[in-house]
Amino acid sequence: MYKCNNCNSIDKFELMFSEKYNGNRNFTQKYNARQQIEITIDGHTFIPTLDFMNEHAVCKYCGQIYIWDYE
Ligand SMILES: [Zn+2]
């Protein structure tokens, strides 16, 4: 899991949807064989690393970006 350094919210990964995202928001997550979380959104699967979070994930609660750390 990741924590927002601005408002201390814990990301449950649905936080990463931008308000402007127009896809269907079909969202699943599972652990792969290496115990990494795999996220699938509208058919696109990826592993959300800290780098990914800090490049793409907007906090739903405070709207900040580039503010994630491991929790
Ligand atoms: Zn936040």
N, CA, C, O and the ligand as a Tripos MOL2 file, in Angstrom:
@<TRIPOS>MOLECULE
protein
  285   283    72     0     0
PROTEIN
NO_CHARGES

@<TRIPOS>ATOM
      1 N           0.8350   -1.1910    0.0000 N.3       1 MET1
      2 CA          0.0000    0.0000    0.0000 C.3       1 MET1
      3 C           0.8770    1.2510    0.0000 C.2       1 MET1
      4 O           2.0580    1.2160    0.3460 O.2       1 MET1
      5 N           0.2520    2.3530   -0.4010 N.am      2 TYR2
      6 CA          0.9680    3.6210   -0.4620 C.3       2 TYR2
      7 C           0.2190    4.6730    0.3380 C.2       2 TYR2
      8 O          -1.0070    4.6480    0.4470 O.2       2 TYR2
      9 N           0.9820    5.5850    0.8870 N.am      3 LYS3
     10 CA          0.3940    6.6320    1.7140 C.3       3 LYS3
     11 C           0.6380    7.9860    1.0670 C.2       3 LYS3
     12 O           1.7270    8.2610    0.5640 O.2       3 LYS3
     13 N          -0.3760    8.8140    1.0860 N.am      4 CYS4
     14 CA         -0.2380   10.1850    0.6000 C.3       4 CYS4
     15 C           0.5310   10.9900    1.6330 C.2       4 CYS4
     16 O           0.1200   11.0720    2.7910 O.2       4 CYS4
     17 N           1.6460   11.5850    1.2210 N.am      5 ASN5
     18 CA          2.4410   12.3740    2.1630 C.3       5 ASN5
     19 C           1.8110   13.7240    2.4730 C.2       5 ASN5
     20 O           2.2500   14.4220    3.3870 O.2       5 ASN5
     21 N           0.8000   14.0880    1.7290 N.am      6 ASN6
     22 CA          0.1570   15.3840    1.9660 C.3       6 ASN6
     23 C          -0.9620   15.2810    2.9950 C.2       6 ASN6
     24 O          -1.0250   16.0910    3.9200 O.2       6 ASN6
     25 N          -1.8490   14.2940    2.8460 N.am      7 CYS7
     26 CA         -2.9920   14.2000    3.7570 C.3       7 CYS7
     27 C          -3.0150   12.8930    4.5390 C.2       7 CYS7
     28 O          -3.9320   12.6620    5.3270 O.2       7 CYS7
     29 N          -2.0150   12.0320    4.3320 N.am      8 ASN8
     30 CA         -1.8700   10.7680    5.0550 C.3       8 ASN8
     31 C          -2.9590    9.7440    4.7500 C.2       8 ASN8
     32 O          -3.1230    8.7880    5.5070 O.2       8 ASN8
     33 N          -3.6990    9.9200    3.6720 N.am      9 SER9
     34 CA         -4.6510    8.8870    3.2630 C.3       9 SER9
     35 C          -3.8870    7.6590    2.7780 C.2       9 SER9
     36 O          -2.8290    7.7790    2.1610 O.2       9 SER9
     37 N          -4.4290    6.4840    3.0600 N.am     10 ILE10
     38 CA         -3.8480    5.2480    2.5560 C.3      10 ILE10
     39 C          -4.5260    4.9000    1.2430 C.2      10 ILE10
     40 O          -5.7500    4.8000    1.1620 O.2      10 ILE10
     41 N          -3.6990    4.7150    0.2060 N.am     11 ASP11
     42 CA         -4.2450    4.4270   -1.1010 C.3      11 ASP11
     43 C          -4.7730    3.0050   -1.1470 C.2      11 ASP11
     44 O          -4.0770    2.0760   -0.7380 O.2      11 ASP11
     45 N          -5.9640    2.8240   -1.6280 N.am     12 LYS12
     46 CA         -6.4960    1.4930   -1.9000 C.3      12 LYS12
     47 C          -6.6060    1.3080   -3.3940 C.2      12 LYS12
     48 O          -7.3800    0.4770   -3.8690 O.2      12 LYS12
     49 N          -5.8530    2.0620   -4.1190 N.am     13 PHE13
     50 CA         -5.6580    2.0020   -5.5620 C.3      13 PHE13
     51 C          -6.8260    2.5310   -6.3530 C.2      13 PHE13
     52 O          -6.6150    3.0030   -7.4700 O.2      13 PHE13
     53 N          -8.0240    2.4870   -5.8610 N.am     14 GLU14
     54 CA         -9.0770    3.1820   -6.5970 C.3      14 GLU14
     55 C          -8.8900    4.6880   -6.4880 C.2      14 GLU14
     56 O          -9.5330    5.4430   -7.2170 O.2      14 GLU14
     57 N          -8.0270    5.1330   -5.5970 N.am     15 LEU15
     58 CA         -7.7380    6.5580   -5.4870 C.3      15 LEU15
     59 C          -7.1040    7.1120   -6.7510 C.2      15 LEU15
     60 O          -7.1660    8.3140   -7.0110 O.2      15 LEU15
     61 N          -6.4880    6.2260   -7.5400 N.am     16 MET16
     62 CA         -5.6930    6.7410   -8.6510 C.3      16 MET16
     63 C          -6.5490    7.2100   -9.8190 C.2      16 MET16
     64 O          -6.0170    7.7890  -10.7660 O.2      16 MET16
     65 N          -7.8450    6.9810   -9.7830 N.am     17 PHE17
     66 CA         -8.6720    7.4590  -10.8820 C.3      17 PHE17
     67 C          -8.7990    8.9690  -10.8330 C.2      17 PHE17
     68 O          -9.2280    9.5360   -9.8270 O.2      17 PHE17
     69 N          -8.4290    9.6020  -11.9040 N.am     18 SER18
     70 CA         -8.6580   11.0310  -12.0300 C.3      18 SER18
     71 C         -10.1440   11.2950  -12.1980 C.2      18 SER18
     72 O         -10.8710   10.4790  -12.7640 O.2      18 SER18
     73 N         -10.5780   12.4190  -11.7120 N.am     19 GLU19
     74 CA        -11.9740   12.8260  -11.9270 C.3      19 GLU19
     75 C         -12.3030   12.9070  -13.4160 C.2      19 GLU19
     76 O         -13.4570   12.7540  -13.8150 O.2      19 GLU19
     77 N         -11.2850   13.1470  -14.2270 N.am     20 LYS20
     78 CA        -11.5010   13.3420  -15.6600 C.3      20 LYS20
     79 C         -11.3760   12.0440  -16.4460 C.2      20 LYS20
     80 O         -11.5350   12.0450  -17.6670 O.2      20 LYS20
     81 N         -11.0930   10.9360  -15.7640 N.am     21 TYR21
     82 CA        -10.9560    9.6640  -16.4640 C.3      21 TYR21
     83 C         -12.3130    9.2130  -16.9860 C.2      21 TYR21
     84 O         -13.2850    9.1270  -16.2360 O.2      21 TYR21
     85 N         -12.3640    8.9240  -18.2950 N.am     22 ASN22
     86 CA        -13.6510    8.6290  -18.9340 C.3      22 ASN22
     87 C         -13.8810    7.1500  -19.1730 C.2      22 ASN22
     88 O         -14.9110    6.7830  -19.7380 O.2      22 ASN22
     89 N         -12.9510    6.2780  -18.7620 N.am     23 GLY23
     90 CA        -13.1370    4.8420  -18.9800 C.3      23 GLY23
     91 C         -14.2180    4.2810  -18.0690 C.2      23 GLY23
     92 O         -14.8480    5.0030  -17.2960 O.2      23 GLY23
     93 N         -14.4120    2.9780  -18.1820 N.am     24 ASN24
     94 CA        -15.4840    2.3300  -17.4150 C.3      24 ASN24
     95 C         -15.1200    2.1260  -15.9480 C.2      24 ASN24
     96 O         -15.9980    1.8570  -15.1280 O.2      24 ASN24
     97 N         -13.8540    2.2510  -15.6110 N.am     25 ARG25
     98 CA        -13.3840    2.0660  -14.2310 C.3      25 ARG25
     99 C         -13.6210    0.6480  -13.7230 C.2      25 ARG25
    100 O         -13.8580    0.4250  -12.5360 O.2      25 ARG25
    101 N         -13.5500   -0.2980  -14.6480 N.am     26 ASN26
    102 CA        -13.5800   -1.6970  -14.2230 C.3      26 ASN26
    103 C         -12.2580   -2.0080  -13.5590 C.2      26 ASN26
    104 O         -11.2110   -1.9730  -14.2060 O.2      26 ASN26
    105 N         -12.2960   -2.3100  -12.2800 N.am     27 PHE27
    106 CA        -11.0950   -2.3360  -11.4700 C.3      27 PHE27
    107 C         -11.0060   -3.6570  -10.7310 C.2      27 PHE27
    108 O         -11.9280   -4.0400  -10.0120 O.2      27 PHE27
    109 N          -9.8740   -4.3640  -10.9130 N.am     28 THR28
    110 CA         -9.6220   -5.5480  -10.1040 C.3      28 THR28
    111 C          -8.1850   -5.4900   -9.6240 C.2      28 THR28
    112 O          -7.3410   -4.8460  -10.2470 O.2      28 THR28
    113 N          -7.9090   -6.1570   -8.5240 N.am     29 GLN29
    114 CA         -6.5310   -6.2940   -8.0790 C.3      29 GLN29
    115 C          -6.3320   -7.6760   -7.5030 C.2      29 GLN29
    116 O          -7.2380   -8.2620   -6.9120 O.2      29 GLN29
    117 N          -5.1100   -8.1910   -7.6910 N.am     30 LYS30
    118 CA         -4.7730   -9.5070   -7.1560 C.3      30 LYS30
    119 C          -3.2790   -9.5200   -6.8840 C.2      30 LYS30
    120 O          -2.5470   -8.6400   -7.3360 O.2      30 LYS30
    121 N          -2.8360  -10.5180   -6.1450 N.am     31 TYR31
    122 CA         -1.4180  -10.7090   -5.9080 C.3      31 TYR31
    123 C          -0.8950  -11.7480   -6.8750 C.2      31 TYR31
    124 O          -1.5060  -12.8020   -7.0510 O.2      31 TYR31
    125 N           0.2330  -11.4580   -7.5030 N.am     32 ASN32
    126 CA          0.8290  -12.4240   -8.4150 C.3      32 ASN32
    127 C           1.7290  -13.3810   -7.6330 C.2      32 ASN32
    128 O           1.7770  -13.3390   -6.4040 O.2      32 ASN32
    129 N           2.4420  -14.2440   -8.3620 N.am     33 ALA33
    130 CA          3.2540  -15.2820   -7.7230 C.3      33 ALA33
    131 C           4.3920  -14.6890   -6.8920 C.2      33 ALA33
    132 O           4.9080  -15.3460   -5.9880 O.2      33 ALA33
    133 N           4.7810  -13.4600   -7.1940 N.am     34 ARG34
    134 CA          5.8510  -12.8030   -6.4230 C.3      34 ARG34
    135 C           5.2960  -11.8730   -5.3510 C.2      34 ARG34
    136 O           6.0220  -11.0390   -4.8110 O.2      34 ARG34
    137 N           4.0170  -12.0170   -5.0460 N.am     35 GLN35
    138 CA          3.3580  -11.2350   -4.0070 C.3      35 GLN35
    139 C           3.3660   -9.7340   -4.3050 C.2      35 GLN35
    140 O           3.3830   -8.8970   -3.4030 O.2      35 GLN35
    141 N           3.3520   -9.4280   -5.5960 N.am     36 GLN36
    142 CA          3.1870   -8.0360   -6.0090 C.3      36 GLN36
    143 C           1.7210   -7.8100   -6.3520 C.2      36 GLN36
    144 O           1.0620   -8.7000   -6.8890 O.2      36 GLN36
    145 N           1.2200   -6.6420   -6.0500 N.am     37 ILE37
    146 CA         -0.1470   -6.3300   -6.4330 C.3      37 ILE37
    147 C          -0.1990   -6.0410   -7.9260 C.2      37 ILE37
    148 O           0.5630   -5.2260   -8.4450 O.2      37 ILE37
    149 N          -1.1020   -6.7170   -8.5960 N.am     38 GLU38
    150 CA         -1.3610   -6.4240  -10.0040 C.3      38 GLU38
    151 C          -2.7290   -5.7590  -10.1010 C.2      38 GLU38
    152 O          -3.7270   -6.2610   -9.5830 O.2      38 GLU38
    153 N          -2.7420   -4.6250  -10.7740 N.am     39 ILE39
    154 CA         -3.9770   -3.8730  -10.9570 C.3      39 ILE39
    155 C          -4.4160   -4.0120  -12.4090 C.2      39 ILE39
    156 O          -3.6140   -3.8760  -13.3330 O.2      39 ILE39
    157 N          -5.6820   -4.2800  -12.5880 N.am     40 THR40
    158 CA         -6.2460   -4.2800  -13.9430 C.3      40 THR40
    159 C          -7.3700   -3.2630  -13.9970 C.2      40 THR40
    160 O          -8.3330   -3.3400  -13.2350 O.2      40 THR40
    161 N          -7.2360   -2.3160  -14.9000 N.am     41 ILE41
    162 CA         -8.2550   -1.2870  -15.0960 C.3      41 ILE41
    163 C          -8.6370   -1.2680  -16.5640 C.2      41 ILE41
    164 O          -7.8120   -0.9940  -17.4360 O.2      41 ILE41
    165 N          -9.8870   -1.5610  -16.8180 N.am     42 ASP42
    166 CA        -10.4020   -1.5520  -18.1900 C.3      42 ASP42
    167 C          -9.4840   -2.3270  -19.1340 C.2      42 ASP42
    168 O          -9.2000   -1.8730  -20.2420 O.2      42 ASP42
    169 N          -9.0250   -3.4900  -18.6950 N.am     43 GLY43
    170 CA         -8.2550   -4.3820  -19.5470 C.3      43 GLY43
    171 C          -6.7660   -4.1410  -19.5510 C.2      43 GLY43
    172 O          -6.0300   -4.9210  -20.1560 O.2      43 GLY43
    173 N          -6.2830   -3.0800  -18.8940 N.am     44 HIS44
    174 CA         -4.8520   -2.8080  -18.8180 C.3      44 HIS44
    175 C          -4.3290   -3.2550  -17.4630 C.2      44 HIS44
    176 O          -4.8060   -2.7980  -16.4240 O.2      44 HIS44
    177 N          -3.3390   -4.1570  -17.4780 N.am     45 THR45
    178 CA         -2.7890   -4.6970  -16.2450 C.3      45 THR45
    179 C          -1.4080   -4.1210  -15.9950 C.2      45 THR45
    180 O          -0.5950   -4.0240  -16.9140 O.2      45 THR45
    181 N          -1.1420   -3.7400  -14.7620 N.am     46 PHE46
    182 CA          0.1770   -3.2240  -14.4360 C.3      46 PHE46
    183 C           0.4340   -3.4370  -12.9550 C.2      46 PHE46
    184 O          -0.4830   -3.7100  -12.1810 O.2      46 PHE46
    185 N           1.6840   -3.3070  -12.5800 N.am     47 ILE47
    186 CA          2.0910   -3.3960  -11.1790 C.3      47 ILE47
    187 C           2.4160   -1.9870  -10.7090 C.2      47 ILE47
    188 O           3.3300   -1.3630  -11.2490 O.2      47 ILE47
    189 N           1.7080   -1.4730   -9.7330 N.am     48 PRO48
    190 CA          1.9260   -0.0850   -9.3170 C.3      48 PRO48
    191 C           3.1370    0.0520   -8.3970 C.2      48 PRO48
    192 O           3.0370   -0.1360   -7.1850 O.2      48 PRO48
    193 N           4.2660    0.3790   -8.9880 N.am     49 THR49
    194 CA          5.4630    0.6430   -8.2050 C.3      49 THR49
    195 C           5.3790    2.0460   -7.6090 C.2      49 THR49
    196 O           4.5010    2.8350   -7.9600 O.2      49 THR49
    197 N           6.2970    2.3350   -6.7150 N.am     50 LEU50
    198 CA          6.3400    3.6840   -6.1530 C.3      50 LEU50
    199 C           6.6120    4.7240   -7.2510 C.2      50 LEU50
    200 O           6.0590    5.8230   -7.2240 O.2      50 LEU50
    201 N           7.4640    4.3650   -8.2100 N.am     51 ASP51
    202 CA          7.7030    5.2700   -9.3310 C.3      51 ASP51
    203 C           6.4140    5.5410  -10.0990 C.2      51 ASP51
    204 O           6.1170    6.6800  -10.4570 O.2      51 ASP51
    205 N           5.6530    4.4720  -10.3450 N.am     52 PHE52
    206 CA          4.3890    4.6610  -11.0530 C.3      52 PHE52
    207 C           3.4740    5.5880  -10.2640 C.2      52 PHE52
    208 O           2.8870    6.5160  -10.8200 O.2      52 PHE52
    209 N           3.3590    5.3340   -8.9850 N.am     53 MET53
    210 CA          2.4610    6.1470   -8.1660 C.3      53 MET53
    211 C           2.8480    7.6140   -8.2450 C.2      53 MET53
    212 O           1.9940    8.4900   -8.3770 O.2      53 MET53
    213 N           4.1480    7.8680   -8.1630 N.am     54 ASN54
    214 CA          4.5870    9.2560   -8.1210 C.3      54 ASN54
    215 C           4.5670    9.9310   -9.4960 C.2      54 ASN54
    216 O           4.7240   11.1480   -9.5970 O.2      54 ASN54
    217 N           4.3750    9.1450  -10.5380 N.am     55 GLU55
    218 CA          4.2580    9.7490  -11.8620 C.3      55 GLU55
    219 C           2.8140    9.9040  -12.3050 C.2      55 GLU55
    220 O           2.5030   10.7640  -13.1290 O.2      55 GLU55
    221 N           1.9220    9.0660  -11.7570 N.am     56 HIS56
    222 CA          0.5760    9.0070  -12.3390 C.3      56 HIS56
    223 C          -0.5630    9.1260  -11.3370 C.2      56 HIS56
    224 O          -1.6600    9.5390  -11.7130 O.2      56 HIS56
    225 N          -0.3430    8.7840  -10.0950 N.am     57 ALA57
    226 CA         -1.4850    8.6100   -9.2020 C.3      57 ALA57
    227 C          -1.8150    9.8940   -8.4470 C.2      57 ALA57
    228 O          -0.9870   10.4470   -7.7220 O.2      57 ALA57
    229 N          -3.0210   10.3380   -8.6380 N.am     58 VAL58
    230 CA         -3.5110   11.5260   -7.9460 C.3      58 VAL58
    231 C          -4.2800   11.0890   -6.7030 C.2      58 VAL58
    232 O          -5.0970   10.1710   -6.7660 O.2      58 VAL58
    233 N          -4.0260   11.7310   -5.6020 N.am     59 CYS59
    234 CA         -4.7580   11.4250   -4.3770 C.3      59 CYS59
    235 C          -6.2040   11.9160   -4.4950 C.2      59 CYS59
    236 O          -6.4570   13.0790   -4.8120 O.2      59 CYS59
    237 N          -7.1450   11.0030   -4.2330 N.am     60 LYS60
    238 CA         -8.5560   11.3560   -4.3680 C.3      60 LYS60
    239 C          -8.9900   12.3530   -3.3050 C.2      60 LYS60
    240 O          -9.9310   13.1200   -3.5090 O.2      60 LYS60
    241 N          -8.3000   12.3380   -2.1720 N.am     61 TYR61
    242 CA         -8.7740   13.1420   -1.0400 C.3      61 TYR61
    243 C          -8.2540   14.5690   -1.0700 C.2      61 TYR61
    244 O          -8.9890   15.5060   -0.7580 O.2      61 TYR61
    245 N          -6.9970   14.7380   -1.4420 N.am     62 CYS62
    246 CA         -6.4510   16.0950   -1.4040 C.3      62 CYS62
    247 C          -6.0430   16.5950   -2.7940 C.2      62 CYS62
    248 O          -5.7050   17.7680   -2.9540 O.2      62 CYS62
    249 N          -6.0720   15.7040   -3.8070 N.am     63 GLY63
    250 CA         -5.7880   16.1250   -5.1700 C.3      63 GLY63
    251 C          -4.3180   16.2820   -5.4890 C.2      63 GLY63
    252 O          -3.9670   16.7200   -6.5840 O.2      63 GLY63
    253 N          -3.4470   15.9280   -4.5480 N.am     64 GLN64
    254 CA         -2.0270   16.0740   -4.8010 C.3      64 GLN64
    255 C          -1.5080   14.9250   -5.6580 C.2      64 GLN64
    256 O          -2.1030   13.8490   -5.7060 O.2      64 GLN64
    257 N          -0.3980   15.1720   -6.3280 N.am     65 ILE65
    258 CA          0.2910   14.1490   -7.1100 C.3      65 ILE65
    259 C           1.7650   14.2380   -6.7490 C.2      65 ILE65
    260 O           2.2140   15.2380   -6.1880 O.2      65 ILE65
    261 N           2.5070   13.2030   -7.0680 N.am     66 TYR66
    262 CA          3.9430   13.1070   -6.7430 C.3      66 TYR66
    263 C           4.1730   13.1010   -5.2350 C.2      66 TYR66
    264 O           5.1670   13.6590   -4.7690 O.2      66 TYR66
    265 N           3.2850   12.4850   -4.4620 N.am     67 ILE67
    266 CA          3.3980   12.6100   -3.0160 C.3      67 ILE67
    267 C           3.3270   11.2710   -2.3000 C.2      67 ILE67
    268 O           3.0290   11.2270   -1.1070 O.2      67 ILE67
    269 N           3.5960   10.1750   -3.0080 N.am     68 TRP68
    270 CA          3.3680    8.8770   -2.3920 C.3      68 TRP68
    271 C           4.6250    8.3230   -1.7400 C.2      68 TRP68
    272 O           5.7480    8.5880   -2.1690 O.2      68 TRP68
    273 N           4.3970    7.5510   -0.6970 N.am     69 ASP69
    274 CA          5.4800    6.8010   -0.0670 C.3      69 ASP69
    275 C           4.9380    5.4380    0.3210 C.2      69 ASP69
    276 O           3.7240    5.2400    0.3780 O.2      69 ASP69
    277 N           5.8430    4.4910    0.5880 N.am     70 TYR70
    278 CA          5.3890    3.1720    1.0290 C.3      70 TYR70
    279 C           4.7200    3.2680    2.3810 C.2      70 TYR70
    280 O           5.1070    4.0680    3.2320 O.2      70 TYR70
    281 N           3.7110    2.4420    2.5640 N.am     71 GLU71
    282 CA          3.0460    2.3360    3.8490 C.3      71 GLU71
    283 C           3.1430    0.8960    4.3150 C.2      71 GLU71
    284 O           2.6460    0.5600    5.3900 O.2      71 GLU71
    285 ZN         -3.7510   13.1440   -0.1810 Zn       72 ZN72
@<TRIPOS>BOND
     1     1     2 1
     2     2     3 1
     3     3     4 2
     4     3     5 am
     5     5     6 1
     6     6     7 1
     7     7     8 2
     8     7     9 am
     9     9    10 1
    10    10    11 1
    11    11    12 2
    12    11    13 am
    13    13    14 1
    14    14    15 1
    15    15    16 2
    16    15    17 am
    17    17    18 1
    18    18    19 1
    19    19    20 2
    20    19    21 am
    21    21    22 1
    22    22    23 1
    23    23    24 2
    24    23    25 am
    25    25    26 1
    26    26    27 1
    27    27    28 2
    28    27    29 am
    29    29    30 1
    30    30    31 1
    31    31    32 2
    32    31    33 am
    33    33    34 1
    34    34    35 1
    35    35    36 2
    36    35    37 am
    37    37    38 1
    38    38    39 1
    39    39    40 2
    40    39    41 am
    41    41    42 1
    42    42    43 1
    43    43    44 2
    44    43    45 am
    45    45    46 1
    46    46    47 1
    47    47    48 2
    48    47    49 am
    49    49    50 1
    50    50    51 1
    51    51    52 2
    52    51    53 am
    53    53    54 1
    54    54    55 1
    55    55    56 2
    56    55    57 am
    57    57    58 1
    58    58    59 1
    59    59    60 2
    60    59    61 am
    61    61    62 1
    62    62    63 1
    63    63    64 2
    64    63    65 am
    65    65    66 1
    66    66    67 1
    67    67    68 2
    68    67    69 am
    69    69    70 1
    70    70    71 1
    71    71    72 2
    72    71    73 am
    73    73    74 1
    74    74    75 1
    75    75    76 2
    76    75    77 am
    77    77    78 1
    78    78    79 1
    79    79    80 2
    80    79    81 am
    81    81    82 1
    82    82    83 1
    83    83    84 2
    84    83    85 am
    85    85    86 1
    86    86    87 1
    87    87    88 2
    88    87    89 am
    89    89    90 1
    90    90    91 1
    91    91    92 2
    92    91    93 am
    93    93    94 1
    94    94    95 1
    95    95    96 2
    96    95    97 am
    97    97    98 1
    98    98    99 1
    99    99   100 2
   100    99   101 am
   101   101   102 1
   102   102   103 1
   103   103   104 2
   104   103   105 am
   105   105   106 1
   106   106   107 1
   107   107   108 2
   108   107   109 am
   109   109   110 1
   110   110   111 1
   111   111   112 2
   112   111   113 am
   113   113   114 1
   114   114   115 1
   115   115   116 2
   116   115   117 am
   117   117   118 1
   118   118   119 1
   119   119   120 2
   120   119   121 am
   121   121   122 1
   122   122   123 1
   123   123   124 2
   124   123   125 am
   125   125   126 1
   126   126   127 1
   127   127   128 2
   128   127   129 am
   129   129   130 1
   130   130   131 1
   131   131   132 2
   132   131   133 am
   133   133   134 1
   134   134   135 1
   135   135   136 2
   136   135   137 am
   137   137   138 1
   138   138   139 1
   139   139   140 2
   140   139   141 am
   141   141   142 1
   142   142   143 1
   143   143   144 2
   144   143   145 am
   145   145   146 1
   146   146   147 1
   147   147   148 2
   148   147   149 am
   149   149   150 1
   150   150   151 1
   151   151   152 2
   152   151   153 am
   153   153   154 1
   154   154   155 1
   155   155   156 2
   156   155   157 am
   157   157   158 1
   158   158   159 1
   159   159   160 2
   160   159   161 am
   161   161   162 1
   162   162   163 1
   163   163   164 2
   164   163   165 am
   165   165   166 1
   166   166   167 1
   167   167   168 2
   168   167   169 am
   169   169   170 1
   170   170   171 1
   171   171   172 2
   172   171   173 am
   173   173   174 1
   174   174   175 1
   175   175   176 2
   176   175   177 am
   177   177   178 1
   178   178   179 1
   179   179   180 2
   180   179   181 am
   181   181   182 1
   182   182   183 1
   183   183   184 2
   184   183   185 am
   185   185   186 1
   186   186   187 1
   187   187   188 2
   188   187   189 am
   189   189   190 1
   190   190   191 1
   191   191   192 2
   192   191   193 am
   193   193   194 1
   194   194   195 1
   195   195   196 2
   196   195   197 am
   197   197   198 1
   198   198   199 1
   199   199   200 2
   200   199   201 am
   201   201   202 1
   202   202   203 1
   203   203   204 2
   204   203   205 am
   205   205   206 1
   206   206   207 1
   207   207   208 2
   208   207   209 am
   209   209   210 1
   210   210   211 1
   211   211   212 2
   212   211   213 am
   213   213   214 1
   214   214   215 1
   215   215   216 2
   216   215   217 am
   217   217   218 1
   218   218   219 1
   219   219   220 2
   220   219   221 am
   221   221   222 1
   222   222   223 1
   223   223   224 2
   224   223   225 am
   225   225   226 1
   226   226   227 1
   227   227   228 2
   228   227   229 am
   229   229   230 1
   230   230   231 1
   231   231   232 2
   232   231   233 am
   233   233   234 1
   234   234   235 1
   235   235   236 2
   236   235   237 am
   237   237   238 1
   238   238   239 1
   239   239   240 2
   240   239   241 am
   241   241   242 1
   242   242   243 1
   243   243   244 2
   244   243   245 am
   245   245   246 1
   246   246   247 1
   247   247   248 2
   248   247   249 am
   249   249   250 1
   250   250   251 1
   251   251   252 2
   252   251   253 am
   253   253   254 1
   254   254   255 1
   255   255   256 2
   256   255   257 am
   257   257   258 1
   258   258   259 1
   259   259   260 2
   260   259   261 am
   261   261   262 1
   262   262   263 1
   263   263   264 2
   264   263   265 am
   265   265   266 1
   266   266   267 1
   267   267   268 2
   268   267   269 am
   269   269   270 1
   270   270   271 1
   271   271   272 2
   272   271   273 am
   273   273   274 1
   274   274   275 1
   275   275   276 2
   276   275   277 am
   277   277   278 1
   278   278   279 1
   279   279   280 2
   280   279   281 am
   281   281   282 1
   282   282   283 1
   283   283   284 2
@<TRIPOS>SUBSTRUCTURE
     1 MET1         2 RESIDUE 1 A MET
     2 TYR2         6 RESIDUE 1 A TYR
     3 LYS3        10 RESIDUE 1 A LYS
     4 CYS4        14 RESIDUE 1 A CYS
     5 ASN5        18 RESIDUE 1 A ASN
     6 ASN6        22 RESIDUE 1 A ASN
     7 CYS7        26 RESIDUE 1 A CYS
     8 ASN8        30 RESIDUE 1 A ASN
     9 SER9        34 RESIDUE 1 A SER
    10 ILE10       38 RESIDUE 1 A ILE
    11 ASP11       42 RESIDUE 1 A ASP
    12 LYS12       46 RESIDUE 1 A LYS
    13 PHE13       50 RESIDUE 1 A PHE
    14 GLU14       54 RESIDUE 1 A GLU
    15 LEU15       58 RESIDUE 1 A LEU
    16 MET16       62 RESIDUE 1 A MET
    17 PHE17       66 RESIDUE 1 A PHE
    18 SER18       70 RESIDUE 1 A SER
    19 GLU19       74 RESIDUE 1 A GLU
    20 LYS20       78 RESIDUE 1 A LYS
    21 TYR21       82 RESIDUE 1 A TYR
    22 ASN22       86 RESIDUE 1 A ASN
    23 GLY23       90 RESIDUE 1 A GLY
    24 ASN24       94 RESIDUE 1 A ASN
    25 ARG25       98 RESIDUE 1 A ARG
    26 ASN26      102 RESIDUE 1 A ASN
    27 PHE27      106 RESIDUE 1 A PHE
    28 THR28      110 RESIDUE 1 A THR
    29 GLN29      114 RESIDUE 1 A GLN
    30 LYS30      118 RESIDUE 1 A LYS
    31 TYR31      122 RESIDUE 1 A TYR
    32 ASN32      126 RESIDUE 1 A ASN
    33 ALA33      130 RESIDUE 1 A ALA
    34 ARG34      134 RESIDUE 1 A ARG
    35 GLN35      138 RESIDUE 1 A GLN
    36 GLN36      142 RESIDUE 1 A GLN
    37 ILE37      146 RESIDUE 1 A ILE
    38 GLU38      150 RESIDUE 1 A GLU
    39 ILE39      154 RESIDUE 1 A ILE
    40 THR40      158 RESIDUE 1 A THR
    41 ILE41      162 RESIDUE 1 A ILE
    42 ASP42      166 RESIDUE 1 A ASP
    43 GLY43      170 RESIDUE 1 A GLY
    44 HIS44      174 RESIDUE 1 A HIS
    45 THR45      178 RESIDUE 1 A THR
    46 PHE46      182 RESIDUE 1 A PHE
    47 ILE47      186 RESIDUE 1 A ILE
    48 PRO48      190 RESIDUE 1 A PRO
    49 THR49      194 RESIDUE 1 A THR
    50 LEU50      198 RESIDUE 1 A LEU
    51 ASP51      202 RESIDUE 1 A ASP
    52 PHE52      206 RESIDUE 1 A PHE
    53 MET53      210 RESIDUE 1 A MET
    54 ASN54      214 RESIDUE 1 A ASN
    55 GLU55      218 RESIDUE 1 A GLU
    56 HIS56      222 RESIDUE 1 A HIS
    57 ALA57      226 RESIDUE 1 A ALA
    58 VAL58      230 RESIDUE 1 A VAL
    59 CYS59      234 RESIDUE 1 A CYS
    60 LYS60      238 RESIDUE 1 A LYS
    61 TYR61      242 RESIDUE 1 A TYR
    62 CYS62      246 RESIDUE 1 A CYS
    63 GLY63      250 RESIDUE 1 A GLY
    64 GLN64      254 RESIDUE 1 A GLN
    65 ILE65      258 RESIDUE 1 A ILE
    66 TYR66      262 RESIDUE 1 A TYR
    67 ILE67      266 RESIDUE 1 A ILE
    68 TRP68      270 RESIDUE 1 A TRP
    69 ASP69      274 RESIDUE 1 A ASP
    70 TYR70      278 RESIDUE 1 A TYR
    71 GLU71      282 RESIDUE 1 A GLU
    72 ZN72       285 GROUP 0 **** ****
